[in-house]
């Protein structure tokens, strides 16, 4: 426990030091759309229509972006996914961050479906930050057990219905520092494996949340700390981001077991030029750990299952899972055209999941890749991201609205 708290402290120290230098007045950078181009402009020039002029009083205009795609899921065939992102301001752009809602439903003709919706609201003058994450999903997914060093073909296909409800409310304490509480609910229903000779419990050697014919339910409060100097989470400008989430799931609130976890997330965005096209580096690291026994298997730290489900590009989701997980990623971002319509990224990441018996970080798993960026909506600075990531024995093309982190 002492080592965990020390790791969380040292990850967050740079943010706390910066917070001491903040002035009491809040100064944010509005999104620059001067001389910029996006796909909406291109469509307007092709079909000869002009956007309706926006009056200064329309402060809450919503900027939509959408992306219809298809993907192949594990054992589920081809699924149709439609990702829609809405960005809007709930206050003056000069003093309020961009709020956003993301809705990414998917379905296929084999009974697989997903209805995830996430929201990130910044109230006037950033007085409060309200976050939500609600999901109802049914889909099969492979699991490789706990720890690293597992052969890529040593996997088990599991299927379940998943219901998530996360909600948090944070109050601004200083210019960029927020603190608050939340509530987290996870419900895994009808967990089944495709191997009639081997249960999830037998395959993983882990007893919590893996028993046959038993659902996994977790419910409880969280304590949340946030430090954020970015005015736009969809496409962050240079700045800092830090997030600490302590979670406690209690049997008194319906959980199968009492358990605790800690998630510490730190990001830095560094501009390499003072003006002109985007030319920057982005760094991301997080440490995620279970602080007690009783954590259900699917709630253990796992690559690609972080709160934003964006980590581990080039690695199969959930391939590495343990009672603790460390993750680091670096990305270079650059505009190809001066008007911001096209850009590219190059990225590399590495992670390690703790071993089941020793909780040591023995195996490190690297991945990397590159991607194209196409500006969909310059008002919210939303890009279409097309990335190719690869690691040992695996590669994939990923499409997203907005930057990965």
Secondary structure, DSSP 8 states (H G I E B T S, - for coil): -HHHHHHHHHHHHHHHHHHHT--SS--------TT---HHHHHHHHHT-------TT-TT--EEEEEEEEEEETTTEEEEEEEEEEEE-SS-TTTS--EEEEEEEEE-TTS-EEEEEEEEEE-GGG-EEEEEEEEEEEEEEEE--SBS---TT--EEEEEEEEEEEEEEEEESSSSEEEEEEEEEEEEEEEEES-TT--HHHHH---TT--TT--EEEEEEEEEEEEE--S-SSS--SEEEEEEEEEEE-GGGT-SS-EEEEEEEEEEEEES-SSSS-EEEEEEEEEEEE-STT--GGGS-BTT-STTS---TTS-TTSSB-SEEEEEEEEEEEESSTTSSEEEEEEEEEEEE--TTT------EEEEEEEEEEEEETTTTEEEEEEEEEETTEEEEEEEES---
